[in-house]
Amino acid sequence: MQATLKDIFKGKIVVVGVGNIMRADDGFGPALIKRLKDNIRVICIDAGSAPENYVGKIAKEEPDTILIVDTVHLGKKPGEYEILTKPDIVKSGFTTHDISPHMFIEYLERETSANIYMLGVQPENVNFGEEMSEEVEKTLGEITKCMNHI
């Protein structure tokens, strides 16, 4: 059974948006953080395209749950998403970042005792200088609304 955001949001939560806003759909993570930052009772961190630089900041919060939000090649239709655990993340593709999601999660595991998940969204387009696709923009609205009610 697929986990839902409500299922995984337990204890002190840190949501980490990963992605490059200059690369169309890859900006999903930072865009979600921008929308949530002042509207939700969780810690929101925009890690941009260098999430490894935020491990210390995340660990300092001593979270129970970490949700990494990023575009991931899931083999699904653009805008479709899935909540992934570490074994799923290792199998999935990745987009434009210098560090693999698996390595990032290993850093977080060493520095925290949190449960770590990834909200992976299938991108349509990660070309530099283009706008977010309609499908991914729609998903951004849906997830924002959902997280505002948790």
C-alpha positions, 0 to 999 in steps of 0.5 A: 500500500502506498503511504500518504503524507498524512501517514508519514507526518509524525513528530517534528517534521522537516520538509526539504525542497530540492531542485533548480528553479531555472530548470522548469519542472526541476524547480518543484521542490523549491516552489513547494517550500516557497508556498508552504513556508509561512502556512504550515507548522513544519520546518521548511528548507529550500536546499536548491540544487545542493542539498548536501550543504543543508545536512547540518541545518537539517540535523540541528532541528532534530527531526523525527521525520524528513520529507525530501521533495524533488523531481524524480524519473519514476517512469510515470506520467508528468506530474504523477508522484509517489512517496518513496523510501530508501530502497525505492529511491535507490531504484529510481532515476534522478535529475540534475543534482551533483549528489545522488539521493541515496548519498544524501539520505545516507548523510542524513541517516548518519546525522539524524535518527529521523524517518526519511522519505522522498516525495518524488514527482515525475517531471516532463521538462527539466530544460534550462530557462523554461517554465514549469510544465502545466502537469507539474504546476497542477501537482504543485497546487494539489500537494500544497493544498494537501500539506496545508491541511495536515 
